[in-house]
Amino acid sequence: MPLILANMRRLACVCVSAAAVGSAVAAGGGESRSKHLDPVIRALEDLRRSIESEQKNAVKNYKCVKEWCDGEITTKMNQIDAAKEVVEGLRSRSSCFVVLQNQTLPAL
């Protein structure tokens, strides 16, 4: 997210510069136009490349995070299933214990 904001700031600066250069060039000649617009065009191209690179990195990061999350979900589901089996085993043992506890013992 910080890179996106930085790129937006750079784009705003380039746009303001382009507008200033455009109005200055409108009063000047053709050679002046090329001289003043070339840096703006290069800056816009650099910004485009930067945004494209950031997008590729974001896609890679998303894929990595998704794979990790999918693995964690599978692991947690397996752990939950194992815990349910343990709980059921303990419940069956405790119900046997309750039945035995409620029986009366024969007198000696």
C-alpha positions in Angstrom: 0.0 0.0 0.0 2.8 2.5 0.7 4.2 2.0 -2.8 0.8 2.7 -4.3 0.6 6.0 -2.4 4.1 6.9 -3.4 3.3 6.2 -7.1 0.1 8.2 -6.8 2.2 11.1 -5.4 4.7 10.8 -8.2 1.9 10.7 -10.8 0.4 13.9 -9.3 3.8 15.6 -9.5 4.4 14.5 -13.1 0.9 15.7 -14.1 1.5 19.0 -12.5 4.9 19.2 -14.2 3.3 18.2 -17.5 0.7 20.9 -17.2 3.3 23.6 -16.3 5.5 22.5 -19.2 2.5 22.3 -21.6 1.5 25.8 -20.9 5.1 27.0 -21.2 5.6 25.1 -24.4 2.4 26.5 -25.9 4.0 29.9 -25.9 7.3 28.5 -27.2 8.5 26.6 -30.4 8.6 23.0 -31.4 12.2 22.3 -30.3 11.4 23.6 -26.9 8.4 21.3 -26.7 10.5 18.2 -27.2 13.1 19.4 -24.8 10.6 20.0 -22.0 8.2 17.1 -22.7 10.9 14.4 -22.9 11.6 14.4 -19.2 7.9 14.2 -18.4 7.4 11.4 -20.8 10.3 9.5 -19.3 8.9 10.1 -15.8 5.5 8.7 -16.9 7.2 5.7 -18.5 9.2 5.1 -15.3 6.0 5.4 -13.3 4.2 2.9 -15.5 7.0 0.4 -15.2 7.1 0.8 -11.4 3.3 0.2 -11.2 3.5 -2.8 -13.4 6.4 -4.2 -11.3 4.5 -3.6 -8.1 1.4 -5.3 -9.5 3.5 -8.4 -10.4 4.9 -8.5 -6.9 1.5 -8.2 -5.4 0.2 -11.1 -7.5 3.2 -13.2 -6.4 2.6 -12.3 -2.7 -1.1 -13.1 -3.0 -0.4 -16.5 -4.4 2.1 -17.3 -1.6 -0.3 -16.1 1.1 -3.2 -18.1 -0.5 -1.1 -21.2 -0.6 -0.1 -20.7 3.0 -3.7 -20.1 4.1 -4.9 -23.2 2.2 -2.2 -25.3 3.9 -3.1 -23.9 7.3 -6.8 -24.5 6.8 -6.1 -28.2 5.9 -3.8 -28.6 8.9 -6.4 -27.0 11.3 -9.2 -29.1 9.9 -7.2 -32.2 10.5 -6.4 -31.1 14.0 -10.1 -30.4 14.7 -11.1 -33.8 13.4 -8.4 -35.5 15.6 -9.6 -33.5 18.6 -13.2 -34.5 18.0 -12.1 -38.2 18.0 -10.4 -37.6 21.3 -13.4 -35.9 22.8 -15.7 -38.7 21.6 -13.3 -41.3 23.1 -13.3 -39.5 26.4 -17.1 -39.2 26.3 -17.5 -42.9 25.8 -15.2 -43.6 28.7 -16.8 -41.2 31.0 -20.3 -42.5 30.2 -19.1 -46.0 31.1 -17.7 -44.5 34.3 -21.0 -42.8 35.2 -22.9 -46.1 34.7 -20.5 -48.0 36.9 -20.6 -45.2 39.5 -24.4 -45.3 39.8 -24.5 -49.1 40.3 -24.9 -50.4 43.8 -22.2 -52.6 45.0 -23.2 -55.9 46.6 -22.9 -56.1 50.3 -20.1 -58.2 51.7 
